[in-house]
Amino acid sequence: MSELIGIVEEIYANFGRGNVDAIVETFAEDIHFVHAGGPDIPYAKDRRGKSEAAAFFADLAAAVEVTSFEPRRYFERENAVMVVGHWSGRSRPAGRAFASEWAMLWEFDGKKVKFYRAYEDTAAVAKAFAQ
């Protein structure tokens, strides 16, 4: 296993433990953090800087009860790690369940995450938040 994959695996382990501070510690000060999804998904925003990226986790926790989160395959090239997986949850406002495959791209500057982008089935997730 490479060092960068190990960092991403530890990020996911800390996510499972709810240790957001440890995750944010891996971020560069000027990180660009993108979780697309449009206005129907409360945590989906384009964020810049460590404090905005950290706010993602509070937004996610307020919006979603995560019922499963499973990274399945890791791919690395140069300074980037791509991970594909699956997650499911329940939207807190509407109480509807959803499930989605996902892919997450992590780009590094040394050992710090400088860019993150998540891809998921935004239609399935948005439907869980529909009023």
C-alpha positions as CSV (number, residue, x, y, z in Angstrom):
1,M,0.0,0.0,0.0
2,S,1.2,3.5,-0.8
3,E,1.6,6.3,1.7
4,L,-1.2,8.4,0.0
5,I,-3.6,5.5,0.0
6,G,-2.8,5.0,3.6
7,I,-3.7,8.7,4.3
8,V,-7.0,8.3,2.6
9,E,-7.7,5.0,4.4
10,E,-7.0,6.8,7.7
11,I,-9.4,9.7,6.7
12,Y,-12.2,7.1,6.1
13,A,-11.4,5.4,9.4
14,N,-11.6,8.8,11.2
15,F,-14.8,9.5,9.5
16,G,-16.2,6.2,10.9
17,R,-15.0,7.2,14.4
18,G,-16.4,10.7,14.0
19,N,-13.0,12.2,14.4
20,V,-13.4,15.3,12.2
21,D,-10.4,17.1,13.7
22,A,-8.0,14.3,12.6
23,I,-9.5,14.5,9.0
24,V,-9.2,18.3,8.8
25,E,-5.5,18.0,10.0
26,T,-4.8,16.2,6.7
27,F,-6.1,19.2,4.7
28,A,-3.9,21.9,3.2
29,E,-4.8,25.4,4.3
30,D,-5.9,26.3,0.8
31,I,-7.8,23.1,0.0
32,H,-10.5,23.2,-2.7
33,F,-13.2,20.8,-1.4
34,V,-16.1,20.0,-3.8
35,H,-19.2,17.9,-3.0
36,A,-21.6,18.5,-5.9
37,G,-25.3,17.9,-5.8
38,G,-27.2,21.1,-6.3
39,P,-29.5,23.0,-3.9
40,D,-31.6,20.0,-2.8
41,I,-28.6,18.4,-1.1
42,P,-27.7,20.6,2.0
43,Y,-24.1,19.5,2.3
44,A,-23.3,19.8,-1.4
45,K,-21.2,22.9,-1.9
46,D,-18.0,24.1,-3.5
47,R,-15.7,25.1,-0.5
48,R,-12.4,26.8,-0.4
49,G,-10.0,26.8,2.6
50,K,-9.6,24.5,5.6
51,S,-12.4,26.1,7.7
52,E,-15.0,25.8,4.9
53,A,-13.9,22.2,4.1
54,A,-14.3,21.4,7.9
55,A,-17.8,22.8,7.8
56,F,-18.8,20.1,5.4
57,F,-18.8,17.5,8.1
58,A,-21.2,19.5,10.4
59,D,-23.4,20.1,7.4
60,L,-23.4,16.4,6.5
61,A,-24.1,15.4,10.1
62,A,-27.0,17.8,10.3
63,A,-28.5,16.6,7.1
64,V,-27.8,12.8,7.0
65,E,-27.9,9.8,9.3
66,V,-25.2,7.7,7.6
67,T,-26.2,4.0,7.8
68,S,-23.4,2.6,5.8
69,F,-20.2,3.8,4.2
70,E,-18.0,1.4,2.4
71,P,-14.8,2.3,0.4
72,R,-14.3,-0.6,-2.1
73,R,-11.4,0.1,-4.4
74,Y,-8.4,2.4,-4.3
75,F,-6.5,3.7,-7.3
76,E,-3.4,5.9,-7.2
77,R,-1.5,7.8,-9.9
78,E,1.2,10.4,-9.2
79,N,-0.2,12.7,-6.5
80,A,-3.8,11.5,-6.6
81,V,-5.9,8.8,-5.1
82,M,-9.4,7.8,-6.5
83,V,-11.6,5.6,-4.4
84,V,-14.9,4.0,-5.4
85,G,-17.5,2.8,-2.9
86,H,-21.0,2.8,-1.7
87,W,-23.0,4.5,1.0
88,S,-26.5,4.8,2.3
89,G,-28.3,7.0,4.8
90,R,-31.5,8.7,5.8
91,S,-32.1,12.4,5.3
92,R,-32.8,14.0,8.6
93,P,-35.4,16.5,7.5
94,A,-37.6,14.1,5.4
95,G,-36.6,10.8,7.0
96,R,-36.2,9.1,3.6
97,A,-33.6,6.5,2.9
98,F,-31.2,6.6,0.0
99,A,-28.2,4.6,-1.3
100,S,-25.6,5.5,-3.8
101,E,-22.4,4.4,-5.4
102,W,-19.7,7.0,-5.1
103,A,-16.2,8.0,-6.3
104,M,-13.9,10.4,-4.4
105,L,-10.8,12.0,-5.8
106,W,-8.1,13.1,-3.4
107,E,-5.2,15.2,-4.8
108,F,-2.2,15.8,-2.6
109,D,0.6,18.4,-2.2
110,G,3.1,16.3,-0.3
111,K,1.1,14.6,2.4
112,K,-1.7,17.3,2.6
113,V,-5.0,17.1,0.7
114,K,-5.1,20.1,-1.7
115,F,-8.2,19.1,-3.7
116,Y,-11.1,16.8,-3.0
117,R,-14.1,16.1,-5.2
118,A,-16.9,13.6,-4.6
119,Y,-19.2,12.1,-7.3
120,E,-22.4,10.2,-6.3
121,D,-25.9,9.5,-7.6
122,T,-27.1,13.0,-6.8
123,A,-30.6,12.3,-8.1
124,A,-31.1,9.5,-5.6
125,V,-29.7,11.6,-2.8
126,A,-31.8,14.7,-3.7
127,K,-34.9,12.6,-3.8
128,A,-34.4,11.7,-0.2
129,F,-34.4,15.4,0.7
130,A,-37.4,16.4,-1.4
131,Q,-40.2,17.9,0.6
